[in-house]
Amino acid sequence: MPSNIVVVGGSVAGVEALLALRSAGYDGRLTLVGADPELPYNPTPLSKELLSGEMDEDDIRLLPEEEFDDLDVNLLLGTPAQALHLGSRTVRVGGSLLAYDGLIIATGSEAVRPQGWFGLDGVHTLRTLDDARRVRQAMSTGSPSVVVVGAGFIGCEIAAAARHFGLDVTLVEAAPTALQRAVPAHLAAPVVSLQRANGVRVVCGVGVAGILGSERVDKVEFTDGTVLDADLVVVGVGAVPATRWLADSGLAVDDGVITDATLRTTAPGVYAVGDAARWPHPGTGGSIRVEHWTNAREQGKRAALNLLDPEAAQPYAGVPYVWSDLFGKRFQLAGTAHAEHVHFLDGGPAAESYLALLGDGSRVVGAVGFGGSPRPFNQARRLVAAGAPWHEAVSQHE
């Protein structure tokens, strides 16, 4: 068993790894390195309840400081890891080298920041607690015209929060439809309709040509020539794994740290989890990287146990799951929605709510629910996890 474990990343995955290590009986030295100076927090509510004011900052802390003391964790916050040296088994943190004999990489992901967009006040991303503070302050003190760039989950949630403050909101997406990476257009259509019904102007198929102003943003120019007034611009056009510090480490990195099915990297005693990891998923036939809370939590726990006992290491095969709360309705996705077959268990793409199963012809690979009660979706989610036969699952619900 290792006697000196370092977890790099104060993320959901990183904190879950700490908890799992101590719960499994590990009593050696344990260090958490975090780039964010804040005590670790759950990022999921940043664009939801925290932004709208339904939660405060204490509500989103993963653990109070005294629990880190109880776990006997050495916290190094506000000190990003700068390099990994596999030969000497050290991590460079600030001006020092931190030794380890077990390492879990949980550095998460960081917002994409298109070049030339961030030279003016009033232009933000929303990835960290400090980002959320700035955006919430701007919304609550009156930024009457808001442009949200990117209609993925975060963009849709930011638009809903802005409407909570009564602001004029335009949600612009360069792709032909909202939520394109997550679901096909017909499954996203009710979400777009809900946004519009609540006063959000949704513009798809148009990109941003420029963000204009002198010292502070005052207009956004679209690629079709349209120019909109904007007192606040929030950019949510994706995220990339926070792995630049590993560039010269020797680890295999390709849109995430490459791991095997047990989440072990190409170096012994080094594991990667959460947004930063790319691992082979049996349900897809290839490798995937997932940026969602449930995946991060489950992987943190599994990697910790595998690190403690590599001989008994278990593969991680969790089903990706994500949810989004919009204007009182919940959108949920388990598995993948990009599949050949769709069967609606309830409602349909023209309805205000629906529940759909997705299949590849032989088995159930995904479930998407919008509105409705949680129990039917949870039942559908279990079919995804079990890889239930497609025709059998459909016939039982016809």
N, C-alpha and C positions, 0 to 999 in steps of 0.2 A: 504494500500500500504506500502511495506517495506520502511524504511528510511535509511538503511545502508546495501548496497549490496556489496558483495565481489565476484569478478570473479577470479578464480584461473586458470591461464594458459594464456600466451600471444600468443595464437594460433589464427588461422583464426576464429574458433568458438568463442573464448573469445572476440576478438575485435568486431565481428559482434554482440555479445550480448551487449557490451557497446553501440554501435551505436543504436541498437534497443531500449535499455532502455531510452536513452536520446530522441530519436525520438518520443517515446510514451508518453513523458511528465514527465518522472521520474526526479525529481529535488533533490533527497536526496544524501547522501554521496555514492561515487562510488570508489572502489579500485580495481586495477588490480595487482595481484601477479604473477610474472613470474620467472621461474627458469633461463631462458636465460637472460644474461645481455644486450642483444641487444634490441633495439627498435623493437616491433613486426614486423614480416616480413612474406611474403607468401612463404611457403616452396616448392611449386610446381615447380618454376623455378630452384631450387638448382641443380637438376640433368639434367636440360635442358639448358635454355638460359643463366643462370648465369655461369654454368660450361663451356659452350662453348665460353663465352665472348660476346654473343649477348645482354645481359643485364648487368648493373652494380648494385651495392648494393642499390643505391637510388631507382632504378626501382622496387625493390621487397618489399619496406617498405609498410606495410598496411596503416599506417597513418604517416604523418610527426609529429614531436614532438609538434609543435604548435597546431595541431588539438586535441591532447590529452589535452592540456591546455584549449582549447576552450570547450571541453567536461567536463571539471572540474573533471578529473580522477586523483586519487592519484596513481602514478606509483611506484610499489615496484619491480623493475627488478633485476635479479641476486640474488634473495632471494627465493629459493624454499620453498613451503609449506612442513612442516615436519609432521604435524598431524592434524586431525580434531576431535574436541570434541563436539559431538552433544548436550550433556547435557547443557554445558555452552554457546553453539553457538559461538564457537571461533575456529580460525585456528591458529596453531602455525607456525610462520614465524620467522626464526632465533631464537633469544632469547625472542621473545615477543608473546603475544596472541592478535590476531586481531579479534575483535568482528564483528558479522554480524547478520542481521535478514533475509537476503536472500542471498543464495550462489549458484553460478553456477560453476561447475567443468568442466574445459576445458583444462585439462593438456595434452591432445594429447597422442602420443605414442613415444616409444623410440626403437632404433635399437636393434635387437637381436645380441649379441656379443658372439659367441661360445667360450667356455672356452679354453684357451691355444693358441688362435689365435692372440692375440694382445700384445705380449711381445716384438715385434720388430718394429723399425722405418719402415715407409713405408707401414704399414697396417692400413686401415681406414674403417670406416663406412661413410655413407653420409646421415645425418639426420638433421643437424643443419647448420647454416650459417658458423660457424667456421669450421665444417667438410668440407664444400664446398670450403672454402678458401684454406685449406690444400691440398685437392685433385687437385684443379685447379692449385695451385702453382707447385705441383709435375708434373702435365701433361705439363704445359706450359714451364717448365725449363728442360724438357727432361727426361722422364722415359720411355725409348724405349720399354720395355716389361711390359705390364699391364695384370694382371689377375683379372677379375671381377667375383666374386663368387655369384651366384644367378641370374637367368634369368627371374625375374619378371619385372614389369614395370621399377623400378629404375635401376636394373641391365642392362636392354636393353638400357636405356637412357645414363647411364654412359659409356657403350661400344661405343655408337654412338659419345659421346663427346670426348672420347679418340681417335677415328679415325679422328675427326675434327683436332686434333693436330698431326695427322700423325703417331700415335704410333702403335706398334704391340700389338694386343688385342686378348685375349682369354676369352670367356664368358663360364663359366662352371656352369652346373645345375645338381643337384643330381637327380631330378625328370626326368622322361622319355622325357618330352618336356618342352620347354620354356613356360612361362605364364600359367603354369598348373592350378594355383589357380583361374585364371581369365576365361580362355576359354579352350574348348577341343582342342586336338592336331591338328585336321585338320584346325581349325580357327587360330591357332598360326603358322602354317606352312609358310604362306607368310611372316610373320614377321621374321622368322628365315632365309628364303631365302633372304630377303632384307639385313639382317645383313651380311650374307655371301657374297652377291654381293658387299658389301662395305668394304670387307676386314676383317671382324670379324670372328675369328675362334670360332665356336659354338660347344660345347661338352656337350651333355645331357646324363643322366643316369649314371653319374660318380660324386662321391663326392670328397671332399678334405680330405686327410688323415693327412696332416700336412703342416705348413708354416715354411720354413727353413731359417736359416741365423745365424750369430753371434750377431751383434748388429742391423743390418738392414736386411730386407728380401732380399733374392736373389734367392729363388726357392720355388715352390709350388709342393707338391706331391699329386697326385690323388689316389683314392682308387683302381684304376686298375694298379697301379705301375708306371704310367707315371710321370715324373718329368719335370717341365717347369721352365725356367729362368723367374724371375719376379723382376722388380725394384719397382713396385707399385702393391699393392693388395687392391682392394676395395670390401668390403663384404656387400652384400645386400640380406640377407637371411630371411627377415621378420622383423616385429615389434610387440611389445607388449604394451598394454595400460600402461600409466604412472600412476599407481594407488598404488604403494607400500606404499606411505605416508598415505593411507587410511586403512592399514592392521588392525589396532585396533580401527577403528572408530565406528564400528557397522553397517556401510552401507553394503548392499548386493553387493558383488563384485565377478564376475566370468568371467574372460577374458573381463573385462570392468565393469564399474559401472552399476548395474542393474537398469533400470528405467521402468516406465509404458509408455503407448502410448503417454503421454503428456511430456515425458522426466523428470518427477519427480522421484527422487530416493525413497528409502524406508524411508526417513526422511522428514518431512514437511519442506517446504521452501528451499529444496536443490534439484537442478537439475544438470544433467550431459549431456554433448553434445560432438559431434565430435568423434575423435578416441577413447576417453576414455569411451564412453557410449555404452551400449548394450540395445537395446529396441525392443519391439515386433513389427514386421513389418507385416501388413495385407497381403502383397503379398507373403510372404514365409510361413506363418502358424507357425512361430517360432520367436525367437529373433535373431537379427543380430548386428554385429559391423562393421562399414564401415570407412575406412581410407582415404577417398577422399575429396578433396577441396569443391566440391559442397555440399556434405552432411554436412560438418562442418559449412559452411556458413549458410545454411538454418536452421540447428538445433540451432545454436547460436541465431538466430533471434526468432525462435519459442519459445525456452525455456525462453528467456527474457520476451516475452509477457505473457506467461503462469505464470511466477513468479509474475508479476505485478497484474494479475487478475486470481487467481486459479479457481474461480467459473466459469469463462468463458473459461477455458483452452481448447485448441484445440489439437487433436492428431497430431503427425508428421508422415506422410506417404510418404515422398519423395522417388523418384525412384533413387537408387544409380547410379552414373554416373562417369566415369573416362575417361581421354584421355591421349595419349602419342604421342609425336612428335619424329619421327625417320627418319633421312636422308631425310627430306622434305615431309614425309608422316605422316598422322595422323591416329592413331588407337583409336577407340572410343567404349565404352561399356556402355550400359544403361540396368539396371535391372540385370538379371543373364543370362549367356551363357550356364550354365550347365542344359540343359533341354532336354526332350526326342525328340522333333521335331525341325528340322532346315529347313528353306526355304530361298534360296538365291534370293533376289530381283534383284541383279546385281552381275555379276562375279561368282566366286566360289573358293574353296580352292586351286585350281591350278593356279588361276589368280593372276595378280599383285595387284589387288584391288578387293574388294567385299563389299556387303552389305547384311547382313543376319538377318532374324527374327528368334527368338527362341520361342517355345511354349510348354505348358504342355499338349496339346491336346484339351484344352477348351479355352484357352486365350493366348494372347501374353505376354510373361514374360521377354523377352530380345531382344536387338538389338545390333549387332556388325558391325562396319564399319571399313574398312582399305583402305586408299586412297579415291579417289572419291571426289565429291563435298559435302559441308556440308548440303545443303537443303534436299536431300533424307534421310540422317541420322536423321535430326531433325524431319522429318515426321514420321519415324519409331519410334523415341523416344517418340513421342506423343502417338503412338499406345500402347507402353509399359505402359505409365502413365495412360492411360485410361483402361488398361486391356482388350483391344479389343478382340472380339471373334476370335479364331485362324483361323477357316475355312473361315470366312468372310474376314479376313485380307489377307489370302493367295490367295483366289479366286479373290480378287480385283487387285492383282498384277501378275496374271498368264497371 
